[in-house]
Amino acid sequence: MFRIAVLASTRGTDLQTIIDAIKAGHLNVELACVISNKKNCYALERAHHQGFKTHFVDPKEKSRVEFDREMAKILEAEKVDLIVLVGYMRILTPFFTGKFHKKIINVHPALIPKYCGQDFYGANVHEAVLKAGEKETGMTIHYVEEGVDTGEIILQKKCAVLPTDTPDTLKERVQTLEKEWYPKVIRWLAEGKRNAPN
């Protein structure tokens, strides 16, 4: 069976959506493990309580490459076909992205190339969208390469920005898109299809 691993640093909201899709039979993949750089990351707790294997990789006293090599050993041992980033707050090294070329995907809470790159993550993205007076925003699912948010785009979906929006209400609307489409893209990749889901 097609095996995925999730890298997470935060609460793992999208991770739960993926787990729900697997358990409901909508996503025919095996979640091999969840890896985090944060010992108390709720995504690890979330996965552990639902019976999935978890790994904490301690970044202390390790270079970025040493850290990524340790993760790579776990992923190779688990025979992972696809690495899914879910709120993963570290920039992957060229070693890692090269080793797993076209096998790492990420969801970004904006319409790349807008509001992406090293300074745009979490609430920063939605605050910037509102400050700029954008009329629409959305999410982008893309392959991960050496640059930050520079990999090939797999899928983008849009939603309106309302005059009454706050960063929190906008985040909720964008996350609704993420929850709908991230499992669909994973399924599409697992099935080896050429046309993006719609």
C-alpha positions, 0 to 999 in steps of 0.5 A: 500500500502507498505509505505516507509520513507527516511532518508537523510542528503545530496542532496538526489540524490538517493531520486530523483531516487526513486521519479521518479520510483514511479511517472513513475509507476515502483515502486508501493510504497507510499513515506510516508515522508522524514526525515532529521537531517539537516534543510537546507538539499536539500533532504527535499526541493526536497521532499517538492517541489514534494508534499511529507511530510517532517520532520526536527528532530533537533538534538540539545540538544538531546542524540542520543537515544532521537533523534532516539526515536523522529524519531521512533514516526514519523515513527510509526505514518506514519505506515512505512513498510521500512526505506530507508537511502539516504546519511544519516550521523548519526549512528543509535542507537541500540534502533532504529535498534532493533525496526526496525529490517530488516526494514532499508536498506542503499546503500554504495558506495563500495563493502562491506567489502572493504572500509566501516565502520565509516571513509568511507563515501562520497568522502573518499570512492572513494579516498581510492579506487583510492589510493589502485589501485583497478581495480573495485569497486561498490555499496552495498545495505544492511540491517542496524543493530547496527554496521556501514555497517555490516548488511546483504548484499542484493545486490552488483553491480560492475563497473570498475575503470579506470586509468583516474578516479578521485573521482568525475568520480568514484562517478558518475559511482557508483551512476549510479549503485545506481540509477538503483538498489536501486528502484529495491531492494525497489520494490523487498522488497515491493513485498515480494520476496525471490530472490534478483533482477538481 
